[in-house]
Amino acid sequence: MKNMRVKKAEFKGSYVDIESLPASGLPEIALAGRSNVGKSSLINCLANRRNLALTSSTPGKTRTINYYLFDDAWFLVDLPGYGYAKVSQAERKRWSLLIEKYLKERRQLKGVVQVVDIRHHPTETDKLMSEWLGYHQIPRTVVATKADKIARGKWKTQLAAIQRELRLSDPPLCFSSLTGEGRDELVRAIGEMVGIKN
């Protein structure tokens, strides 16, 4: 299968509940990860756009489900960042229930890209998300972002540690939104999940 090529991407809207999500029927790939792990930068890298998704140095900025339409064929769905402590317990619970409801009930969902930071060991919330996705047999690709922040010689060791701690059958995909490392591999993985062949 040839690489799926991203030619067009646009922001389609932010939603605060499952009932208001788009009813297009197009396949969806969810983006899940803790706050400040680089999801917005990943979206911009995939789209070859600088400001399609607004980035912030303040964790917890994404409080809604944000939809991005790629090539008029599939949606990348940015879920609220999990594990962010500087919000109320009620707000954290609301986000958690919103994410779980989307992942369990959304029929258009074809897979999840779980995003972790290559520089750090997976958090407990990363592990819980990984176990939850495995239990519910939801196809997923784990992406280790911010590869440009550490020496290339450390990549293999860090990826092996993440693979071991998340109990993955394969190493995570090494990714940098700054250099484009891993972008083509991620596009290919998403293409396989949504069933798009060029």
N, C-alpha and C positions, 0 to 999 in steps of 0.2 A: 504494500500500500504506500503510495506517495504521501508526503507530508500534506496535511491540511494547511492551507495558506490563509492567513488573516489579512483581508484586504480592506475591511471596513468595520468600525466599531462606534457605537453611540450609547450614551446614557439614556435610559428609558424611564427611570423614576425610582422614588423611594417609598417604601411601604411599611406601615407600622403593625399590620396584622395580616394573617394568612388569607382572610376573606377578600382582601382588596388586591391580591396579586394578579398579574396579567393572565388572561384566559386564552392566550394565543395557541397553546398546545405545542409550541416549539420545545425541543429538548433543552434541559437546564443542567448546568454544572455548578454546584455550590462551592463557595470558597470559605473554608472554615479555619480559624486560627485564633490564637490569643491576641489581645490588643497590642498594637505597636510591633507586630511581627513582619510588617511590610506587605500587607495584602494590597493596599492601594497602589504602591509602586509596582507590584507584580501585574496588576490590571493594566497599568499604563504601558508597561513593557510588552505585554501580549498584544496590546492594541497599537503599538508604535505611536503612541500619543503621550505628550508630556502631562497634560492636565485633564485627562478624561475622568479619572478618579482623583479627588482632592486628597493630598497627603497631609499629614499633621504630625508634629512631634509630641502632641498630647494624646496619650493612650485613651481609648474609650470613645473616640470621636464618632465612630460608626454605630449609631443607635437604631438604625432601621435596616430593612432588607433592601439592598440596592441592586437594581437590574441594569445590566449592560448587554446590548444586543450586538452580536458579532456576525457580520456577513449576511444579515437578515435570515440567519439559519438556526442560531442557537443563542441561549442566554448564559452569561456568566453572572452568578447570583452571589453577591457579597453579603455574608451573614454578619451580624454584630459580633465584635471580638469577644471571646470568652475569657474568664479569669481575671477581669479587671476589678481591682479592689476599691478604687476611689469613687464608687457610686454606692447608693444605698442598697441594703440587702434586698429590698423589694424590687429595685430596678434590676439587680443581677438576676433575681428569680424570674422576672418578666422576660429578660433576654433569653435565659436558659429555656424557658417553656416555649418561647417563640421559635428558637432554633430547633428544638426537639420536634415540635409540631410540624415544622416545615420538612425536616428530614424524614419523618415517618409518614406524612400524609400527601406530600406533593407528588402527584403521579407523573409529572413531566421530568422529575429528577432522574438523571442518568448516571450520576456519579459525583464524588466529592474530591476536591483538591484540598488536602489538609496541609496547612502551612506552619512550619516550625522554623526556629532560628538556628542556623548551623553552629553558631558560637556557643550555644548553651545546651545542657541536657534537657530533654523534654520535661515540662512541668507536669504536675499531677493532673491538671485539666487536659493537657495534651494526651496523656496516657488514657484518661477516661474517655475522651473523644475517640481515640484510636480503637479502644476496646468496644465502645458502643457501635461504631461503624462496622467493625468485624462481626459483632453479635447479630446485627441486623442485615448482614451480608450486602452492604451498600458498596458498590465498586468505588475505589478511591486510589488516588495517587498522592503520596506524601512528598512535599517539596521543602527542601531546606534552603531558606533564603539567606541573603546577606553574605554570600560566599566571598565577595570582594573585601569583606572586613577582616578576614583571617588569611594567613599564608596558604598558598595552594598546597604546600606540602602537608598541611594539617587536614585537608579535606577528607581524605580516606578514613583517618582515625575518627573524626567527628561524625561522618556519615555512618560508620560501623557502630558507633555508640548509640546513635539515634535508632538505627535499625534494631539493635538488640533491645533497647529499652521500650520501644513501641511494638516489639515482637512482630516485625515485618518479615515477609518472605524475601523481599528484595531491598537493597539500599534505597534511601530516599533520593530523589532527583536533586542534584546540586544546582543552585540557581542564584543568579545575581541580576537584579533589575538594572544595575549600573552598567555592567559589561555585556549583558545579554547572555551570559553563561546559562545553559540549560533551557533557553527559551524554545528552541526548535523541538527539543525533546518533550517539553510540556505541551506544546501545540499538538504534537503527534499523539500524546497520551489522551488529551481531551478529544481529539478526532476519533480515536478508537472508542471512547466511552459514549460519544454522541452518535457514532455510526456514520460519520461523514468520510467518504473516500473521494479523493480527487483523481 
